[in-house]
Amino acid sequence: MTLCSHLKAITEIKTAKDHVCEECVKQHGTWVHLRTCQTCGATLCCDDSPARHMTQHYHQTSHPAISSAEPGEQWLWCYEDRVFAEY
């Protein structure tokens, strides 16, 4: 498996502080799965969720790497390079 420079740069996986989508809570929305930004630590909903907040976060901030915030899942995704990796 070839990792991109964004995933290689991660030295410590940021984890969700709370198991909620920060934006959905503010907007009284719902989510399906959660992802945590590996640049700033924001935990937001996935693309299967109605609002797709994590992808919006990427487009607004250019923070490229996320991890799953779901219990039992240990993977990373880089939006910029479209690279997936399990850890």
PyMOL Python script that loads the backbone (N, CA, C, O; Angstrom):
from pymol import cmd

cmd.read_pdbstr("""\
ATOM      1  N   MET A   1       0.850  -1.178   0.000  1.00  0.00           N
ATOM      2  CA  MET A   1       0.000   0.000   0.000  1.00  0.00           C
ATOM      3  C   MET A   1       0.895   1.241   0.000  1.00  0.00           C
ATOM      4  O   MET A   1       1.840   1.325   0.785  1.00  0.00           O
ATOM      5  N   THR A   2       0.607   2.181  -0.858  1.00  0.00           N
ATOM      6  CA  THR A   2       1.348   3.422  -0.942  1.00  0.00           C
ATOM      7  C   THR A   2       0.560   4.522  -0.251  1.00  0.00           C
ATOM      8  O   THR A   2      -0.587   4.798  -0.601  1.00  0.00           O
ATOM      9  N   LEU A   3       1.191   5.143   0.734  1.00  0.00           N
ATOM     10  CA  LEU A   3       0.548   6.250   1.436  1.00  0.00           C
ATOM     11  C   LEU A   3       0.947   7.566   0.784  1.00  0.00           C
ATOM     12  O   LEU A   3       2.061   7.713   0.282  1.00  0.00           O
ATOM     13  N   CYS A   4       0.044   8.497   0.800  1.00  0.00           N
ATOM     14  CA  CYS A   4       0.349   9.834   0.299  1.00  0.00           C
ATOM     15  C   CYS A   4       1.094  10.611   1.394  1.00  0.00           C
ATOM     16  O   CYS A   4       1.179  10.162   2.536  1.00  0.00           O
ATOM     17  N   SER A   5       1.616  11.748   1.039  1.00  0.00           N
ATOM     18  CA  SER A   5       2.377  12.557   2.003  1.00  0.00           C
ATOM     19  C   SER A   5       1.506  13.042   3.158  1.00  0.00           C
ATOM     20  O   SER A   5       1.997  13.211   4.274  1.00  0.00           O
ATOM     21  N   HIS A   6       0.217  13.268   2.901  1.00  0.00           N
ATOM     22  CA  HIS A   6      -0.678  13.734   3.973  1.00  0.00           C
ATOM     23  C   HIS A   6      -0.866  12.664   5.043  1.00  0.00           C
ATOM     24  O   HIS A   6      -0.826  12.962   6.237  1.00  0.00           O
ATOM     25  N   LEU A   7      -1.071  11.417   4.617  1.00  0.00           N
ATOM     26  CA  LEU A   7      -1.247  10.335   5.581  1.00  0.00           C
ATOM     27  C   LEU A   7       0.077   9.989   6.254  1.00  0.00           C
ATOM     28  O   LEU A   7       0.092   9.664   7.441  1.00  0.00           O
ATOM     29  N   LYS A   8       1.180  10.050   5.528  1.00  0.00           N
ATOM     30  CA  LYS A   8       2.488   9.783   6.127  1.00  0.00           C
ATOM     31  C   LYS A   8       2.826  10.802   7.214  1.00  0.00           C
ATOM     32  O   LYS A   8       3.538  10.481   8.165  1.00  0.00           O
ATOM     33  N   ALA A   9       2.324  12.016   7.080  1.00  0.00           N
ATOM     34  CA  ALA A   9       2.637  13.087   8.029  1.00  0.00           C
ATOM     35  C   ALA A   9       1.913  12.935   9.375  1.00  0.00           C
ATOM     36  O   ALA A   9       2.272  13.602  10.345  1.00  0.00           O
ATOM     37  N   ILE A  10       0.916  12.081   9.438  1.00  0.00           N
ATOM     38  CA  ILE A  10       0.164  11.902  10.683  1.00  0.00           C
ATOM     39  C   ILE A  10       0.994  11.065  11.652  1.00  0.00           C
ATOM     40  O   ILE A  10       1.333   9.917  11.367  1.00  0.00           O
ATOM     41  N   THR A  11       1.310  11.651  12.789  1.00  0.00           N
ATOM     42  CA  THR A  11       2.104  10.937  13.791  1.00  0.00           C
ATOM     43  C   THR A  11       1.246  10.443  14.950  1.00  0.00           C
ATOM     44  O   THR A  11       1.622   9.502  15.649  1.00  0.00           O
ATOM     45  N   GLU A  12       0.111  11.069  15.151  1.00  0.00           N
ATOM     46  CA  GLU A  12      -0.820  10.647  16.198  1.00  0.00           C
ATOM     47  C   GLU A  12      -2.246  10.847  15.684  1.00  0.00           C
ATOM     48  O   GLU A  12      -2.601  11.935  15.232  1.00  0.00           O
ATOM     49  N   ILE A  13      -3.057   9.799  15.755  1.00  0.00           N
ATOM     50  CA  ILE A  13      -4.435   9.864  15.264  1.00  0.00           C
ATOM     51  C   ILE A  13      -5.284  10.682  16.225  1.00  0.00           C
ATOM     52  O   ILE A  13      -5.365  10.382  17.416  1.00  0.00           O
ATOM     53  N   LYS A  14      -5.922  11.731  15.682  1.00  0.00           N
ATOM     54  CA  LYS A  14      -6.872  12.512  16.490  1.00  0.00           C
ATOM     55  C   LYS A  14      -8.170  11.708  16.586  1.00  0.00           C
ATOM     56  O   LYS A  14      -8.615  11.114  15.604  1.00  0.00           O
ATOM     57  N   THR A  15      -8.767  11.694  17.769  1.00  0.00           N
ATOM     58  CA  THR A  15     -10.006  10.953  17.981  1.00  0.00           C
ATOM     59  C   THR A  15     -11.131  11.894  18.375  1.00  0.00           C
ATOM     60  O   THR A  15     -10.892  13.023  18.804  1.00  0.00           O
ATOM     61  N   ALA A  16     -12.344  11.423  18.227  1.00  0.00           N
ATOM     62  CA  ALA A  16     -13.527  12.231  18.558  1.00  0.00           C
ATOM     63  C   ALA A  16     -13.587  12.492  20.056  1.00  0.00           C
ATOM     64  O   ALA A  16     -13.398  11.579  20.860  1.00  0.00           O
ATOM     65  N   LYS A  17     -13.849  13.737  20.425  1.00  0.00           N
ATOM     66  CA  LYS A  17     -14.036  14.077  21.836  1.00  0.00           C
ATOM     67  C   LYS A  17     -15.395  13.571  22.303  1.00  0.00           C
ATOM     68  O   LYS A  17     -15.510  12.963  23.367  1.00  0.00           O
ATOM     69  N   ASP A  18     -16.406  13.823  21.508  1.00  0.00           N
ATOM     70  CA  ASP A  18     -17.766  13.351  21.753  1.00  0.00           C
ATOM     71  C   ASP A  18     -18.211  12.606  20.501  1.00  0.00           C
ATOM     72  O   ASP A  18     -17.734  12.895  19.404  1.00  0.00           O
ATOM     73  N   HIS A  19     -19.095  11.676  20.655  1.00  0.00           N
ATOM     74  CA  HIS A  19     -19.536  10.896  19.499  1.00  0.00           C
ATOM     75  C   HIS A  19     -20.770  11.567  18.862  1.00  0.00           C
ATOM     76  O   HIS A  19     -21.856  10.991  18.810  1.00  0.00           O
ATOM     77  N   VAL A  20     -20.560  12.803  18.382  1.00  0.00           N
ATOM     78  CA  VAL A  20     -21.618  13.574  17.725  1.00  0.00           C
ATOM     79  C   VAL A  20     -21.014  14.380  16.587  1.00  0.00           C
ATOM     80  O   VAL A  20     -19.824  14.697  16.604  1.00  0.00           O
ATOM     81  N   CYS A  21     -21.832  14.710  15.604  1.00  0.00           N
ATOM     82  CA  CYS A  21     -21.424  15.649  14.562  1.00  0.00           C
ATOM     83  C   CYS A  21     -21.625  17.057  15.120  1.00  0.00           C
ATOM     84  O   CYS A  21     -22.747  17.462  15.420  1.00  0.00           O
ATOM     85  N   GLU A  22     -20.531  17.790  15.252  1.00  0.00           N
ATOM     86  CA  GLU A  22     -20.586  19.126  15.843  1.00  0.00           C
ATOM     87  C   GLU A  22     -21.564  20.041  15.109  1.00  0.00           C
ATOM     88  O   GLU A  22     -22.293  20.797  15.751  1.00  0.00           O
ATOM     89  N   GLU A  23     -21.593  19.986  13.786  1.00  0.00           N
ATOM     90  CA  GLU A  23     -22.471  20.851  12.994  1.00  0.00           C
ATOM     91  C   GLU A  23     -23.927  20.376  13.040  1.00  0.00           C
ATOM     92  O   GLU A  23     -24.838  21.199  13.126  1.00  0.00           O
ATOM     93  N   CYS A  24     -24.155  19.063  12.985  1.00  0.00           N
ATOM     94  CA  CYS A  24     -25.524  18.552  13.060  1.00  0.00           C
ATOM     95  C   CYS A  24     -26.175  18.922  14.391  1.00  0.00           C
ATOM     96  O   CYS A  24     -27.365  19.235  14.439  1.00  0.00           O
ATOM     97  N   VAL A  25     -25.393  18.886  15.468  1.00  0.00           N
ATOM     98  CA  VAL A  25     -25.921  19.268  16.777  1.00  0.00           C
ATOM     99  C   VAL A  25     -26.383  20.725  16.742  1.00  0.00           C
ATOM    100  O   VAL A  25     -27.469  21.043  17.226  1.00  0.00           O
ATOM    101  N   LYS A  26     -25.564  21.605  16.174  1.00  0.00           N
ATOM    102  CA  LYS A  26     -25.914  23.032  16.066  1.00  0.00           C
ATOM    103  C   LYS A  26     -27.181  23.240  15.233  1.00  0.00           C
ATOM    104  O   LYS A  26     -27.989  24.122  15.525  1.00  0.00           O
ATOM    105  N   GLN A  27     -27.344  22.408  14.180  1.00  0.00           N
ATOM    106  CA  GLN A  27     -28.446  22.583  13.234  1.00  0.00           C
ATOM    107  C   GLN A  27     -29.621  21.645  13.512  1.00  0.00           C
ATOM    108  O   GLN A  27     -30.576  21.595  12.737  1.00  0.00           O
ATOM    109  N   HIS A  28     -29.548  20.905  14.613  1.00  0.00           N
ATOM    110  CA  HIS A  28     -30.581  19.925  14.981  1.00  0.00           C
ATOM    111  C   HIS A  28     -30.786  18.894  13.867  1.00  0.00           C
ATOM    112  O   HIS A  28     -31.908  18.478  13.579  1.00  0.00           O
ATOM    113  N   GLY A  29     -29.668  18.496  13.250  1.00  0.00           N
ATOM    114  CA  GLY A  29     -29.703  17.507  12.175  1.00  0.00           C
ATOM    115  C   GLY A  29     -29.380  16.119  12.685  1.00  0.00           C
ATOM    116  O   GLY A  29     -29.204  15.901  13.884  1.00  0.00           O
ATOM    117  N   THR A  30     -29.305  15.183  11.747  1.00  0.00           N
ATOM    118  CA  THR A  30     -28.977  13.802  12.073  1.00  0.00           C
ATOM    119  C   THR A  30     -27.784  13.358  11.236  1.00  0.00           C
ATOM    120  O   THR A  30     -27.476  13.964  10.210  1.00  0.00           O
ATOM    121  N   TRP A  31     -27.121  12.307  11.676  1.00  0.00           N
ATOM    122  CA  TRP A  31     -25.968  11.784  10.958  1.00  0.00           C
ATOM    123  C   TRP A  31     -26.006  10.267  10.952  1.00  0.00           C
ATOM    124  O   TRP A  31     -26.710   9.641  11.744  1.00  0.00           O
ATOM    125  N   VAL A  32     -25.232   9.689  10.039  1.00  0.00           N
ATOM    126  CA  VAL A  32     -25.136   8.235   9.906  1.00  0.00           C
ATOM    127  C   VAL A  32     -23.840   7.754  10.557  1.00  0.00           C
ATOM    128  O   VAL A  32     -23.871   6.934  11.475  1.00  0.00           O
ATOM    129  N   HIS A  33     -22.699   8.263  10.082  1.00  0.00           N
ATOM    130  CA  HIS A  33     -21.390   7.899  10.622  1.00  0.00           C
ATOM    131  C   HIS A  33     -20.587   9.168  10.843  1.00  0.00           C
ATOM    132  O   HIS A  33     -20.893  10.220  10.280  1.00  0.00           O
ATOM    133  N   LEU A  34     -19.559   9.058  11.666  1.00  0.00           N
ATOM    134  CA  LEU A  34     -18.741  10.219  12.010  1.00  0.00           C
ATOM    135  C   LEU A  34     -17.305  10.046  11.548  1.00  0.00           C
ATOM    136  O   LEU A  34     -16.783   8.933  11.486  1.00  0.00           O
ATOM    137  N   ARG A  35     -16.676  11.173  11.225  1.00  0.00           N
ATOM    138  CA  ARG A  35     -15.283  11.225  10.795  1.00  0.00           C
ATOM    139  C   ARG A  35     -14.586  12.324  11.592  1.00  0.00           C
ATOM    140  O   ARG A  35     -15.217  13.307  11.978  1.00  0.00           O
ATOM    141  N   THR A  36     -13.283  12.159  11.839  1.00  0.00           N
ATOM    142  CA  THR A  36     -12.512  13.160  12.569  1.00  0.00           C
ATOM    143  C   THR A  36     -11.407  13.710  11.679  1.00  0.00           C
ATOM    144  O   THR A  36     -10.616  12.955  11.113  1.00  0.00           O
ATOM    145  N   CYS A  37     -11.362  15.025  11.562  1.00  0.00           N
ATOM    146  CA  CYS A  37     -10.334  15.696  10.769  1.00  0.00           C
ATOM    147  C   CYS A  37      -8.993  15.514  11.467  1.00  0.00           C
ATOM    148  O   CYS A  37      -8.874  15.746  12.670  1.00  0.00           O
ATOM    149  N   GLN A  38      -7.997  15.102  10.717  1.00  0.00           N
ATOM    150  CA  GLN A  38      -6.684  14.881  11.297  1.00  0.00           C
ATOM    151  C   GLN A  38      -5.820  16.138  11.334  1.00  0.00           C
ATOM    152  O   GLN A  38      -4.685  16.094  11.809  1.00  0.00           O
ATOM    153  N   THR A  39      -6.341  17.246  10.842  1.00  0.00           N
ATOM    154  CA  THR A  39      -5.642  18.523  10.953  1.00  0.00           C
ATOM    155  C   THR A  39      -6.099  19.277  12.202  1.00  0.00           C
ATOM    156  O   THR A  39      -5.274  19.719  13.001  1.00  0.00           O
ATOM    157  N   CYS A  40      -7.417  19.423  12.366  1.00  0.00           N
ATOM    158  CA  CYS A  40      -7.929  20.262  13.454  1.00  0.00           C
ATOM    159  C   CYS A  40      -8.702  19.502  14.522  1.00  0.00           C
ATOM    160  O   CYS A  40      -9.004  20.065  15.574  1.00  0.00           O
ATOM    161  N   GLY A  41      -9.031  18.229  14.276  1.00  0.00           N
ATOM    162  CA  GLY A  41      -9.738  17.433  15.273  1.00  0.00           C
ATOM    163  C   GLY A  41     -11.249  17.557  15.246  1.00  0.00           C
ATOM    164  O   GLY A  41     -11.920  16.967  16.092  1.00  0.00           O
ATOM    165  N   ALA A  42     -11.810  18.305  14.301  1.00  0.00           N
ATOM    166  CA  ALA A  42     -13.270  18.427  14.209  1.00  0.00           C
ATOM    167  C   ALA A  42     -13.887  17.066  13.895  1.00  0.00           C
ATOM    168  O   ALA A  42     -13.370  16.324  13.060  1.00  0.00           O
ATOM    169  N   THR A  43     -14.987  16.743  14.562  1.00  0.00           N
ATOM    170  CA  THR A  43     -15.712  15.506  14.280  1.00  0.00           C
ATOM    171  C   THR A  43     -17.027  15.884  13.616  1.00  0.00           C
ATOM    172  O   THR A  43     -17.839  16.619  14.178  1.00  0.00           O
ATOM    173  N   LEU A  44     -17.220  15.364  12.402  1.00  0.00           N
ATOM    174  CA  LEU A  44     -18.361  15.739  11.574  1.00  0.00           C
ATOM    175  C   LEU A  44     -18.915  14.512  10.865  1.00  0.00           C
ATOM    176  O   LEU A  44     -18.299  13.446  10.880  1.00  0.00           O
ATOM    177  N   CYS A  45     -20.069  14.666  10.250  1.00  0.00           N
ATOM    178  CA  CYS A  45     -20.756  13.528   9.631  1.00  0.00           C
ATOM    179  C   CYS A  45     -20.201  13.185   8.247  1.00  0.00           C
ATOM    180  O   CYS A  45     -19.595  14.016   7.571  1.00  0.00           O
ATOM    181  N   CYS A  46     -20.429  11.937   7.853  1.00  0.00           N
ATOM    182  CA  CYS A  46     -19.913  11.370   6.605  1.00  0.00           C
ATOM    183  C   CYS A  46     -20.817  11.708   5.410  1.00  0.00           C
ATOM    184  O   CYS A  46     -21.844  12.372   5.554  1.00  0.00           O
ATOM    185  N   ASP A  47     -20.410  11.238   4.249  1.00  0.00           N
ATOM    186  CA  ASP A  47     -21.169  11.498   3.024  1.00  0.00           C
ATOM    187  C   ASP A  47     -22.472  10.707   2.927  1.00  0.00           C
ATOM    188  O   ASP A  47     -23.310  11.022   2.082  1.00  0.00           O
ATOM    189  N   ASP A  48     -22.665   9.692   3.765  1.00  0.00           N
ATOM    190  CA  ASP A  48     -23.949   8.990   3.808  1.00  0.00           C
ATOM    191  C   ASP A  48     -24.972   9.755   4.643  1.00  0.00           C
ATOM    192  O   ASP A  48     -26.161   9.437   4.619  1.00  0.00           O
ATOM    193  N   SER A  49     -24.512  10.758   5.376  1.00  0.00           N
ATOM    194  CA  SER A  49     -25.389  11.586   6.202  1.00  0.00           C
ATOM    195  C   SER A  49     -25.996  12.696   5.348  1.00  0.00           C
ATOM    196  O   SER A  49     -25.399  13.107   4.352  1.00  0.00           O
ATOM    197  N   PRO A  50     -27.171  13.183   5.726  1.00  0.00           N
ATOM    198  CA  PRO A  50     -27.838  14.202   4.896  1.00  0.00           C
ATOM    199  C   PRO A  50     -27.010  15.457   4.623  1.00  0.00           C
ATOM    200  O   PRO A  50     -27.041  15.970   3.504  1.00  0.00           O
ATOM    201  N   ALA A  51     -26.281  15.961   5.600  1.00  0.00           N
ATOM    202  CA  ALA A  51     -25.572  17.232   5.430  1.00  0.00           C
ATOM    203  C   ALA A  51     -24.139  17.096   4.924  1.00  0.00           C
ATOM    204  O   ALA A  51     -23.572  18.078   4.444  1.00  0.00           O
ATOM    205  N   ARG A  52     -23.545  15.927   5.014  1.00  0.00           N
ATOM    206  CA  ARG A  52     -22.169  15.700   4.525  1.00  0.00           C
ATOM    207  C   ARG A  52     -21.184  16.742   5.052  1.00  0.00           C
ATOM    208  O   ARG A  52     -20.407  17.311   4.285  1.00  0.00           O
ATOM    209  N   HIS A  53     -21.218  16.986   6.350  1.00  0.00           N
ATOM    210  CA  HIS A  53     -20.415  18.059   6.928  1.00  0.00           C
ATOM    211  C   HIS A  53     -18.905  17.866   6.791  1.00  0.00           C
ATOM    212  O   HIS A  53     -18.188  18.853   6.628  1.00  0.00           O
ATOM    213  N   MET A  54     -18.395  16.630   6.852  1.00  0.00           N
ATOM    214  CA  MET A  54     -16.940  16.472   6.750  1.00  0.00           C
ATOM    215  C   MET A  54     -16.439  16.844   5.369  1.00  0.00           C
ATOM    216  O   MET A  54     -15.387  17.473   5.251  1.00  0.00           O
ATOM    217  N   THR A  55     -17.154  16.477   4.326  1.00  0.00           N
ATOM    218  CA  THR A  55     -16.724  16.865   2.977  1.00  0.00           C
ATOM    219  C   THR A  55     -16.824  18.387   2.816  1.00  0.00           C
ATOM    220  O   THR A  55     -15.963  18.996   2.180  1.00  0.00           O
ATOM    221  N   GLN A  56     -17.855  18.999   3.380  1.00  0.00           N
ATOM    222  CA  GLN A  56     -17.954  20.464   3.357  1.00  0.00           C
ATOM    223  C   GLN A  56     -16.746  21.081   4.070  1.00  0.00           C
ATOM    224  O   GLN A  56     -16.171  22.064   3.603  1.00  0.00           O
ATOM    225  N   HIS A  57     -16.374  20.491   5.200  1.00  0.00           N
ATOM    226  CA  HIS A  57     -15.221  20.964   5.970  1.00  0.00           C
ATOM    227  C   HIS A  57     -13.950  20.914   5.115  1.00  0.00           C
ATOM    228  O   HIS A  57     -13.162  21.860   5.107  1.00  0.00           O
ATOM    229  N   TYR A  58     -13.762  19.806   4.398  1.00  0.00           N
ATOM    230  CA  TYR A  58     -12.599  19.696   3.519  1.00  0.00           C
ATOM    231  C   TYR A  58     -12.603  20.808   2.463  1.00  0.00           C
ATOM    232  O   TYR A  58     -11.574  21.447   2.243  1.00  0.00           O
ATOM    233  N   HIS A  59     -13.726  21.042   1.821  1.00  0.00           N
ATOM    234  CA  HIS A  59     -13.796  22.068   0.767  1.00  0.00           C
ATOM    235  C   HIS A  59     -13.585  23.474   1.332  1.00  0.00           C
ATOM    236  O   HIS A  59     -13.041  24.338   0.645  1.00  0.00           O
ATOM    237  N   GLN A  60     -14.006  23.708   2.565  1.00  0.00           N
ATOM    238  CA  GLN A  60     -13.839  25.033   3.182  1.00  0.00           C
ATOM    239  C   GLN A  60     -12.432  25.262   3.721  1.00  0.00           C
ATOM    240  O   GLN A  60     -11.941  26.391   3.711  1.00  0.00           O
ATOM    241  N   THR A  61     -11.774  24.195   4.195  1.00  0.00           N
ATOM    242  CA  THR A  61     -10.498  24.350   4.894  1.00  0.00           C
ATOM    243  C   THR A  61      -9.294  23.770   4.164  1.00  0.00           C
ATOM    244  O   THR A  61      -8.159  24.150   4.454  1.00  0.00           O
ATOM    245  N   SER A  62      -9.519  22.858   3.225  1.00  0.00           N
ATOM    246  CA  SER A  62      -8.463  22.094   2.545  1.00  0.00           C
ATOM    247  C   SER A  62      -7.711  21.172   3.498  1.00  0.00           C
ATOM    248  O   SER A  62      -6.588  20.767   3.195  1.00  0.00           O
ATOM    249  N   HIS A  63      -8.303  20.828   4.648  1.00  0.00           N
ATOM    250  CA  HIS A  63      -7.705  19.831   5.541  1.00  0.00           C
ATOM    251  C   HIS A  63      -7.909  18.471   4.876  1.00  0.00           C
ATOM    252  O   HIS A  63      -9.047  18.016   4.761  1.00  0.00           O
ATOM    253  N   PRO A  64      -6.832  17.809   4.433  1.00  0.00           N
ATOM    254  CA  PRO A  64      -6.982  16.656   3.546  1.00  0.00           C
ATOM    255  C   PRO A  64      -7.323  15.315   4.185  1.00  0.00           C
ATOM    256  O   PRO A  64      -7.985  14.494   3.551  1.00  0.00           O
ATOM    257  N   ALA A  65      -6.889  15.066   5.429  1.00  0.00           N
ATOM    258  CA  ALA A  65      -6.984  13.713   5.981  1.00  0.00           C
ATOM    259  C   ALA A  65      -8.017  13.602   7.096  1.00  0.00           C
ATOM    260  O   ALA A  65      -8.133  14.471   7.961  1.00  0.00           O
ATOM    261  N   ILE A  66      -8.766  12.496   7.043  1.00  0.00           N
ATOM    262  CA  ILE A  66      -9.749  12.203   8.077  1.00  0.00           C
ATOM    263  C   ILE A  66      -9.566  10.765   8.547  1.00  0.00           C
ATOM    264  O   ILE A  66      -8.941   9.942   7.879  1.00  0.00           O
ATOM    265  N   SER A  67     -10.133  10.491   9.721  1.00  0.00           N
ATOM    266  CA  SER A  67     -10.197   9.111  10.201  1.00  0.00           C
ATOM    267  C   SER A  67     -11.643   8.799  10.518  1.00  0.00           C
ATOM    268  O   SER A  67     -12.456   9.702  10.714  1.00  0.00           O
ATOM    269  N   SER A  68     -11.956   7.526  10.565  1.00  0.00           N
ATOM    270  CA  SER A  68     -13.282   7.127  11.021  1.00  0.00           C
ATOM    271  C   SER A  68     -13.357   7.397  12.511  1.00  0.00           C
ATOM    272  O   SER A  68     -12.401   7.139  13.241  1.00  0.00           O
ATOM    273  N   ALA A  69     -14.489   7.914  12.964  1.00  0.00           N
ATOM    274  CA  ALA A  69     -14.723   8.119  14.390  1.00  0.00           C
ATOM    275  C   ALA A  69     -15.668   7.050  14.925  1.00  0.00           C
ATOM    276  O   ALA A  69     -16.178   7.157  16.041  1.00  0.00           O
ATOM    277  N   GLU A  70     -15.895   6.022  14.118  1.00  0.00           N
ATOM    278  CA  GLU A  70     -16.790   4.942  14.516  1.00  0.00           C
ATOM    279  C   GLU A  70     -16.040   3.916  15.366  1.00  0.00           C
ATOM    280  O   GLU A  70     -14.918   3.534  15.032  1.00  0.00           O
ATOM    281  N   PRO A  71     -16.653   3.472  16.461  1.00  0.00           N
ATOM    282  CA  PRO A  71     -16.003   2.460  17.300  1.00  0.00           C
ATOM    283  C   PRO A  71     -15.663   1.211  16.486  1.00  0.00           C
ATOM    284  O   PRO A  71     -16.481   0.719  15.709  1.00  0.00           O
ATOM    285  N   GLY A  72     -14.449   0.712  16.676  1.00  0.00           N
ATOM    286  CA  GLY A  72     -14.020  -0.501  15.998  1.00  0.00           C
ATOM    287  C   GLY A  72     -13.456  -0.288  14.604  1.00  0.00           C
ATOM    288  O   GLY A  72     -12.892  -1.220  14.030  1.00  0.00           O
ATOM    289  N   GLU A  73     -13.589   0.902  14.042  1.00  0.00           N
ATOM    290  CA  GLU A  73     -13.045   1.196  12.715  1.00  0.00           C
ATOM    291  C   GLU A  73     -11.728   1.946  12.881  1.00  0.00           C
ATOM    292  O   GLU A  73     -11.641   2.897  13.658  1.00  0.00           O
ATOM    293  N   GLN A  74     -10.709   1.516  12.151  1.00  0.00           N
ATOM    294  CA  GLN A  74      -9.397   2.163  12.225  1.00  0.00           C
ATOM    295  C   GLN A  74      -8.879   2.389  10.817  1.00  0.00           C
ATOM    296  O   GLN A  74      -8.092   1.599  10.295  1.00  0.00           O
ATOM    297  N   TRP A  75      -9.333   3.480  10.209  1.00  0.00           N
ATOM    298  CA  TRP A  75      -8.878   3.802   8.864  1.00  0.00           C
ATOM    299  C   TRP A  75      -8.760   5.305   8.680  1.00  0.00           C
ATOM    300  O   TRP A  75      -9.345   6.103   9.412  1.00  0.00           O
ATOM    301  N   LEU A  76      -7.976   5.651   7.667  1.00  0.00           N
ATOM    302  CA  LEU A  76      -7.746   7.041   7.277  1.00  0.00           C
ATOM    303  C   LEU A  76      -8.126   7.214   5.809  1.00  0.00           C
ATOM    304  O   LEU A  76      -8.079   6.265   5.026  1.00  0.00           O
ATOM    305  N   TRP A  77      -8.498   8.424   5.456  1.00  0.00           N
ATOM    306  CA  TRP A  77      -8.806   8.773   4.070  1.00  0.00           C
ATOM    307  C   TRP A  77      -8.211  10.138   3.787  1.00  0.00           C
ATOM    308  O   TRP A  77      -8.310  11.055   4.602  1.00  0.00           O
ATOM    309  N   CYS A  78      -7.590  10.264   2.623  1.00  0.00           N
ATOM    310  CA  CYS A  78      -7.089  11.556   2.175  1.00  0.00           C
ATOM    311  C   CYS A  78      -7.964  12.027   1.025  1.00  0.00           C
ATOM    312  O   CYS A  78      -8.006  11.398  -0.032  1.00  0.00           O
ATOM    313  N   TYR A  79      -8.657  13.130   1.236  1.00  0.00           N
ATOM    314  CA  TYR A  79      -9.512  13.683   0.181  1.00  0.00           C
ATOM    315  C   TYR A  79      -8.684  14.105  -1.031  1.00  0.00           C
ATOM    316  O   TYR A  79      -9.045  13.823  -2.174  1.00  0.00           O
ATOM    317  N   GLU A  80      -7.577  14.779  -0.766  1.00  0.00           N
ATOM    318  CA  GLU A  80      -6.792  15.353  -1.858  1.00  0.00           C
ATOM    319  C   GLU A  80      -6.215  14.282  -2.787  1.00  0.00           C
ATOM    320  O   GLU A  80      -6.272  14.420  -4.008  1.00  0.00           O
ATOM    321  N   ASP A  81      -5.663  13.222  -2.208  1.00  0.00           N
ATOM    322  CA  ASP A  81      -5.015  12.194  -3.014  1.00  0.00           C
ATOM    323  C   ASP A  81      -5.878  10.953  -3.229  1.00  0.00           C
ATOM    324  O   ASP A  81      -5.478  10.030  -3.939  1.00  0.00           O
ATOM    325  N   ARG A  82      -7.060  10.932  -2.617  1.00  0.00           N
ATOM    326  CA  ARG A  82      -7.988   9.810  -2.738  1.00  0.00           C
ATOM    327  C   ARG A  82      -7.315   8.496  -2.339  1.00  0.00           C
ATOM    328  O   ARG A  82      -7.379   7.500  -3.059  1.00  0.00           O
ATOM    329  N   VAL A  83      -6.668   8.524  -1.168  1.00  0.00           N
ATOM    330  CA  VAL A  83      -5.949   7.367  -0.642  1.00  0.00           C
ATOM    331  C   VAL A  83      -6.606   6.904   0.649  1.00  0.00           C
ATOM    332  O   VAL A  83      -6.919   7.714   1.522  1.00  0.00           O
ATOM    333  N   PHE A  84      -6.814   5.597   0.764  1.00  0.00           N
ATOM    334  CA  PHE A  84      -7.402   4.950   1.931  1.00  0.00           C
ATOM    335  C   PHE A  84      -6.332   4.105   2.605  1.00  0.00           C
ATOM    336  O   PHE A  84      -5.535   3.457   1.926  1.00  0.00           O
ATOM    337  N   ALA A  85      -6.305   4.107   3.934  1.00  0.00           N
ATOM    338  CA  ALA A  85      -5.353   3.248   4.648  1.00  0.00           C
ATOM    339  C   ALA A  85      -5.953   2.815   5.976  1.00  0.00           C
ATOM    340  O   ALA A  85      -6.588   3.603   6.677  1.00  0.00           O
ATOM    341  N   GLU A  86      -5.742   1.556   6.306  1.00  0.00           N
ATOM    342  CA  GLU A  86      -6.125   1.062   7.619  1.00  0.00           C
ATOM    343  C   GLU A  86      -4.913   1.158   8.529  1.00  0.00           C
ATOM    344  O   GLU A  86      -3.773   1.095   8.069  1.00  0.00           O
ATOM    345  N   TYR A  87      -5.164   1.313   9.823  1.00  0.00           N
ATOM    346  CA  TYR A  87      -4.057   1.365  10.777  1.00  0.00           C
ATOM    347  C   TYR A  87      -4.329   0.468  11.955  1.00  0.00           C
ATOM    348  O   TYR A  87      -3.507   0.380  12.867  1.00  0.00           O
TER     349      TYR A  87
END
""", "prot")
cmd.dss("prot")
cmd.show_as("cartoon", "prot")
cmd.util.cbc("prot")
cmd.orient("prot")
